[in-house]
């Protein structure tokens, strides 16, 4: 991480961003869990050279904990600038669908492009109340749920601006006849923008907090679950979990024709 990036993060006053030693331990855990993977062994030397200030591989992959952390250092200030210049209120949106769930051992089967397309269709349907345009930045996440047995809860977690709460609620409404009962949508107005962006862009392996009722005791991922999570990340292209709408890869707003 460069000095300019450190200064930008410090200026935003983000208190929930992990320190370098936390990321280093996460990287070491990943190296340990994947040491028996034949394909991964070819990347291991590059990963061991990956540090907070230097990339160990010319082509990053999604499993690199340090690379993901560095990417967040770059995205957080860019997203903050994007939403600070947006019109209207800003919302944090969490979307979970029962049909996206996967049993332990089946995480590789999740279809991220199809879920992203569903998210795009929902955002396309949002009524925009006299505001310049809808923008969204987020992450596709896989979290450990615990309703009956441990399983993977797949979630879209994003920041959205350019509409009101009712527009987002309608766009992501659940058709009970078709959707499973364990589908949820949570729309909350953002109070601390920098903190919310940092949380949205964090996507390491974690237990799932069920919003209704609030879950105070999410599961701690086991070694086997962490290994499955890392194997899943190893199959993804770098940046494959990032969600953008109404902005380019550098999080500059796109000039879109009004609908």
Phi, psi and omega in degrees: 000129183283165179296324179297319179295319178298317180295320180296318179295317180298322180297326181284345177069036181281122183258350185255013178274131183297149176279166183299325181292328177294316179295322179297319178293324178295320178295318179295322177297318178298317178299320180290316184292330185257012186296337181268357181279120186297316180294320183294329183300333178289335180266347190303317179298319177296317181296323181293338178268359182278120182233178181295337184245358185213138178272133181269356183215138180293331180243100181291153173235162190296338184284345182291110181295318181291319179296320177297320179296317179295321179298320179296325177300327181278323184284326185300308178297324180294317178293322179299315179297318181300313185280331176297330180268001182279154179270147175081183181289162180241135185236146170262126186238127175242125182236124176232136176235137181301324182289347176276346183299149176225141176292158174304129183100349184246018185297328180298342183279350184293139184256089183297314180304320180294321180291320176297322179294321176299319179296318179296317179298320179296316180291325176299331184275354185292135173283126181258111186277080174061033177247157187300321183178156181271135176227148179210142175223133181194195184218141168274127186236148172241119186234154181275117176259170189216022188304305177243313174217156181304134180208171181266122174262118180264135189220140166263123182237115188213159171258132183229138174222156178110009177207188178247176183298317183296324178296317178291320180298318178294319184297324184253020180297150184258126174275105188300331181291334182253325184273157178281158184291341181269020173273140180219152171225129181236124179237115181232139176289138183279130176259316179246098188297313183299316179296318181296318179297317179300317179293319181296322183275352176279129186216039174280175184285123184216165170282152183271131173270110177285125185286336183226107350285165180304133183260109182270353185227067177292157180292147170268122184301136178280173177300317180296320179291322177295320179296317178298319179299314180294322177297322176297313179298325180297335180274352185261147172287155182298126182086007183293343180263351183287138178246130176225142177213127180075014179210160181271186184295338177265007179064037168266137182296142178271146174276105183248143176291138179297141179275000000 
